[in-house]
Amino acid sequence: MKNVIEKQKPPPVIPYHRNSEVKVQRYLVAFYFYFWLW
């Protein structure tokens, strides 16, 4: 039972982390674009 819980727990956490990483990347890209346009 512990194995099943541990296996079920990681999936929900990974997508959220990936989403936050994508958001950070988008922020960085936007910042770079603004810097280049300046």
N, C-alpha and C positions, 0 to 999 in steps of 0.2 A: 504493500500500500504506500509506503514511503516513497518508493521509486516512482510510482505513478504520480504522486503529488509533485515531486521534484520535477518530473518531466512536464507536467502540465503548467507549472509555475513559470518557467523561463519564457515560453512563447509570448505571453502578454507583455512581459517587461522589454523584450528585444524590440518589438515594433515601436514602442514609445521612445526608446533610446534612439532608434534610427530616425524617427520623425524629428526629434529634437536636433539631431545632427544635421538633418536636411535643412531645418529652419536656420541653424547657425550658418550653414554653408550659404544659404540664400542671403542672409544678412551680410555675410562677408562679400559676396558677389555684388550686392547692391552698393555696399560701401566702396568697393573697388571702382565700380562704374561711376559713382558720384565723384570719386577722387580723379578719375581719368577725365571726366567731363569738366571738372573745375579747371 
